[in-house]
Amino acid sequence: MSPSVYGIDLANIPPAIIGMEACGASHSWARELTNLSHAPKSILCCAMAS
């Protein structure tokens, strides 16, 4: 799914810290979230498994 599909819902919530797994698309998602006043945080997958 593209960020624009979720953009409508993410634009309607107050600014938040949003954690996401670091992957190939995470940089694109981070830009979209930053444009919506959110604070994206990338987490390495090995840190999520612990």
Helices and strands as residue ranges (DSSP letters): H 3-11, E 17-21, H 26-35, E 39-43, H 45-49
